[in-house]
Amino acid sequence: MKKRHGLARALPVLTPAELDALPTAALLARLQRLRWCEESADASDLSGEELAQALHLVVFKSDPAWRAAYADLKQILAEREHVPNKP
């Protein structure tokens, strides 16, 4: 998966019920994308217009929405069966 930049890196906010309906591979991809989020709006190169568009998206790790999304995702993944990688 390629890293995106700007608002293409933003993630929609999903409820725990929506996350639970996703397959494990999609959850792991979302986890990776959450880890790629920028630290804060202050350290970002997004314009004010882009920041205004990102109000209902998960963009920055300093945002409480990011922490909630990360915690919800980790909780769902902890409940899933672990399948080891191929040898």
Buried (B, 14 or more C-beta within 10 A) or exposed (E): EEEEEBEEBBBEEBEBEEBBEBEEEEBBEBBEBBEBBBEEBEEBEBEEEBBEBBEEBBBBBBBEBBEEBBEBBEEBBEEEEEEEEEE
